[in-house]
Each structure stands twice: as structure tokens, then as C-alpha cells.
Amino acid sequence: MGKGILEFVLPEEEEDFNLAVHATSWALVSLAMDNWLRNEIKYNSTARTRTSVETLEECREKLREVLSDNAVTLESIS
């Protein structure tokens, strides 16, 4: 089995290092936000106005669009 090794020259590449170290956290935050939006749309829509539900749907679509534009899918982390 092959290995993937990331190397950083610190402190010059500290920002890139931190992004790599925290990538899983960012992925989990994105997944949690998508799930929250989905649940609000699916299960709490009767407690919300139509405009509110449409806004949540737009937010979820935008989140997925931004992820896709950056070659990231939530399905790859769930």
C-alpha cells in the first residue's frame, strides 16, 4: 500500500500546514451544516414561513455549489 506524505517548511508554510491539519474538521463542519439545513427543511418546515424554507434551500444549494466548485463532495466524508 502506498503512502501520501505532506511536507511543510515551517514557519513559512504554517497557514498551509494548519489547513491540512484541520481539513477533517472543516469537512465535518460542512457536513454538519448541510445536515442541519436538510433537517430544518424536511422536519421543521411547518414551523417556518415559505420564504424561510426557500432561504434554507438556497443556502443548502449554495453550500453544495461552493463545495463542488472546490472539488469536494459531502458524500466522500459521510
C-alpha angles and dihedrals in degrees: 000000000000127000131226114208125186118201127193132186105226135241091011094058097034094122092054090044091053092048090053093046093049098039093107091052091051090050092050092048090052091048092048091050092049091049092048091051090047092050093047090051095043104037108021101039093107090060091051135068119253090249090053092052091047090052091052090050090050091050092051092048091049092049091053091045093053091047091049092048086057094047093251126130126190090218089066091061103036 
